[in-house]
Amino acid sequence: MPLRIAVLSTVGTSLLGNLERNIDKLTLRSREVFGNRAKPPSRLPVDDELQRSFEEWSAKGGEVLEDAVKALSKDPAGFSAELNSIIAFIKSLPARHVISELRLQFYPTDTGTSRFCARAITEYLRRFQEDFRGLIGIPAYSALIIDEPIVLKGFGRGVEWFREGLTDLMDRFVSNIVRLRRDGYKVVVNPTGGFKPESAYLTVVAILAGAWRVVYAHETFREVVELPILPITLDSKYVKALSGRPTLDELRSVGLDPEDLRESGVIDIRNGEVEVREWFRRLVGLIG
């Protein structure tokens, strides 16, 4: 039976870090960028002015992007933790020979460097499709679809941005998992790249949304591991109580503590009235 797989992968800056570490082994036209030891691109603060430059290179291309794509073409698994996870996972599938379609989506955080890495990975995959198809061992007839990178707004910019970004996470990431499953895909989530708090949260909501597999490149063991899919779901008590516009008394009557919910970021309490956070409304609407 033909197998359609969609891999949704977060994106960090491992590509930049590996370019920095291998700068003396590579012939790069942009050595001044990747060889800047005083300000390594892989560790730029989110508010550094160079973030804007990386965002521009991501959008407009140029020699900096071309150098990154060239490095990926030589060793995709060695230069990108994201691709390393995907390659290892697909190669581990006994049924990879019946994959009829492989769809790859990359989700960078809201930083210039992460956007740049997602663009470089996307460009590599589009230009070197045949090489990549052979590398992972799927049939020549398999469709390989590389979607445009999908930026998770607010992720990577701090605590307040993260809270605001949860709504965008539901709209872009969770809704895509649900939609792809409905379209007949086995959805694999690869949270290897990006900031760890965001990756942890994405893993939880991915499982809630019905992801088929979750894979991760372990930082210590340097191997790709498959995380167990726990049988978790939203408690129906929460879904029912928070789907509408509950009062404080209504929440208490079903055994929910409004203060606990407020401290958890699920609701706000303004002038004695309950306001369910928009991100939770979206989550309930998608999977509740």
Buried (B, 14 or more C-beta within 10 A) or exposed (E): EEBBBBBBBBBBBBBBBBBBEBBEEBEBEBBEBBBBEEEBBBEBEBEBEBBEBBBBBBEEEEEBBBBBBBBBBEEBBEBBBBBBBBBBBBBEBEEBEEBBBBBBBBBBBBBBBBBBBBBBBBBBBEBBEEEBBEBBBBEEEBEBEBEEBBBBBBBBBEEEBBEBBBBBBBBBBBBBBBEBBEEEBBBBBBBBBBBEEBBEBBBEBBBBBBBBBBBBBEEEEEEBBEBEBEEEEBEEEBBEBBBEEBEBEBBEEEEBEBEEBBEEEBBEEEEEEBEBBEBBBBBBEBBB
